[in-house]
Amino acid sequence: MNNSISYFIHPKIYLLAVTLLMLNHLSLAQVDKTKKIFNIAIKSVRFSGDVAGKEAFLLKPSLEVGFGIQMPINKHWSFNPEINLAQRGHHGKLSYSDSIYTERTVTLNYLDLNPNFELTIGKVSEFSSNFSIWGGPYFGIGLWDNTLVESRIPNPNKPNSYITVSNSSESFSSDFRRLDAGFKFGIGIVSKRFVAAGFTYQAGFANITAAPVQTYNQSLGFYFRVFFDDMF
């Protein structure tokens, strides 16, 4: 009887051990595997420096979308080069009185190269959620743009009334340079090595206007990323 029971139990124990070893191997392989990245971010952008020094800042929503590759260095570090189509710019208001003002909206669209490094904190596996900190320099080239200026002024044909005058122009060809560079970083949560979400900040170090005027891009927002491999 004992030999009969042993005959059935031993193969099951063996199969269970092999299964656990295979799952452990697959889990480690997934952690160390190169993955593709889909990135999307919603940000509020603005200028800092001389150009916007006297303006009141207004909300300027922007969108960033792009792709990248996550290349593991070890279980906690990875190199994540990305290329993104990113909006930057500014929305400001300069008031001359309670009724007279100029409101300016600048929209700049860049193609950004982001050679980021990422640190994942905690026990890393395909089944865990971890904090991550990532960042690195960015290099951008301006693609297309627009500047819209709306001025509320007294109506010359009707006393005690006002009119709004709008003027639209190209930004890169008149006021701003196409090349931009700076530093970008984020902090968030990675869930099961599949999705990540958190906050990101971007600060420009390159002056995008002609000297002696100084103007720099800035942004603060929320990002969402999906990591996937060749099976998708």
VENGIBEL-V720711 format. One record per residue. N is the residue number from 1. SS is DSSP state (A for helix, B for strand, O for the rest). OMEGA is omega in radians with two decimals (999 if undefined). Layout:
[[N;SS;OMEGA] [N;SS;OMEGA]]
This chain:
[[1;O;3.14] [2;A;3.11] [3;A;3.14] [4;A;3.11] [5;A;3.12] [6;A;-3.13] [7;A;-3.12] [8;A;-3.06] [9;A;-3.05] [10;A;3.11] [11;A;3.14] [12;A;3.08] [13;A;3.14] [14;A;-3.14] [15;A;3.11] [16;A;3.13] [17;A;3.13] [18;A;3.14] [19;A;3.12] [20;A;3.10] [21;A;3.13] [22;A;3.12] [23;A;3.10] [24;A;3.12] [25;A;3.13] [26;A;3.12] [27;A;3.11] [28;A;-3.14] [29;A;3.13] [30;A;3.12] [31;A;-3.07] [32;O;-3.05] [33;O;3.04] [34;O;-3.12] [35;B;3.04] [36;B;-3.07] [37;B;2.91] [38;B;-3.04] [39;B;3.00] [40;B;-3.13] [41;B;3.03] [42;B;-2.99] [43;B;2.89] [44;B;-3.04] [45;B;-3.14] [46;B;2.99] [47;B;2.89] [48;B;-3.14] [49;B;-2.99] [50;O;-3.04] [51;O;-3.09] [52;O;-3.01] [53;O;-3.07] [54;O;-3.09] [55;O;2.94] [56;B;-3.09] [57;B;3.03] [58;O;-3.10] [59;O;3.09] [60;O;3.13] [61;B;3.12] [62;B;-3.09] [63;B;3.04] [64;B;3.13] [65;B;-3.11] [66;B;-3.10] [67;B;3.11] [68;B;3.12] [69;B;3.05] [70;B;-3.11] [71;B;-3.08] [72;B;2.99] [73;O;2.95] [74;O;-3.06] [75;O;-3.05] [76;O;-3.10] [77;B;3.04] [78;B;3.05] [79;B;-3.00] [80;B;3.06] [81;B;-3.13] [82;B;2.96] [83;B;-3.01] [84;B;2.93] [85;B;-2.95] [86;B;3.03] [87;B;2.98] [88;B;-3.14] [89;B;-2.96] [90;B;3.01] [91;B;-3.07] [92;B;-3.11] [93;B;3.11] [94;B;-3.07] [95;B;3.09] [96;O;3.04] [97;O;3.13] [98;O;-3.04] [99;O;-3.06] [100;O;-3.11] [101;B;3.02] [102;B;3.14] [103;B;-3.04] [104;B;3.09] [105;B;3.14] [106;B;3.10] [107;B;-3.14] [108;B;-3.14] [109;B;-3.06] [110;B;2.88] [111;B;-3.02] [112;B;2.94] [113;B;-3.07] [114;B;3.06] [115;B;-3.03] [116;B;2.92] [117;B;-3.09] [118;B;3.06] [119;B;3.09] [120;B;-3.01] [121;B;3.10] [122;O;3.12] [123;O;-3.01] [124;O;3.03] [125;O;3.11] [126;O;-3.03] [127;O;-3.06] [128;O;2.99] [129;B;-3.01] [130;B;2.95] [131;B;3.08] [132;B;3.04] [133;B;-3.12] [134;B;3.12] [135;B;3.13] [136;B;3.11] [137;B;2.98] [138;B;3.11] [139;B;-3.05] [140;B;3.02] [141;B;-3.09] [142;B;-3.12] [143;B;3.08] [144;B;-2.91] [145;B;3.06] [146;B;3.01] [147;B;3.12] [148;B;3.12] [149;B;3.09] [150;B;-3.10] [151;B;3.04] [152;B;-3.01] [153;B;3.07] [154;B;3.09] [155;O;-3.10] [156;O;-3.10] [157;O;-3.11] [158;O;-3.12] [159;O;3.09] [160;O;3.05] [161;O;-3.03] [162;B;3.05] [163;B;3.10] [164;B;-3.14] [165;B;-3.11] [166;B;3.11] [167;B;-3.13] [168;B;-3.12] [169;B;3.04] [170;O;-3.03] [171;O;-3.05] [172;O;-3.10] [173;O;-3.07] [174;O;-2.97] [175;O;-2.93] [176;O;3.10] [177;O;-3.11] [178;O;-3.07] [179;B;3.12] [180;B;3.12] [181;B;3.13] [182;B;-3.10] [183;B;-3.10] [184;B;3.09] [185;B;3.13] [186;B;3.07] [187;B;-3.08] [188;B;-3.09] [189;B;3.04] [190;B;-3.12] [191;B;3.04] [192;O;3.10] [193;O;-3.05] [194;O;3.12] [195;B;3.12] [196;B;3.13] [197;B;3.13] [198;B;-3.09] [199;B;-3.13] [200;B;3.12] [201;B;-3.11] [202;B;-3.13] [203;B;3.12] [204;B;3.07] [205;O;-3.10] [206;O;3.08] [207;O;-3.09] [208;O;3.00] [209;O;-3.11] [210;O;3.09] [211;O;0.12] [212;O;3.10] [213;O;-3.12] [214;O;-3.14] [215;B;-3.10] [216;B;3.09] [217;B;3.03] [218;B;3.06] [219;B;3.09] [220;B;-3.09] [221;B;-3.06] [222;B;-3.11] [223;B;3.07] [224;B;-3.11] [225;B;3.03] [226;B;3.10] [227;B;-3.13] [228;B;-3.12] [229;O;-3.01] [230;O;-3.12] [231;O;3.12] [232;O;999]]
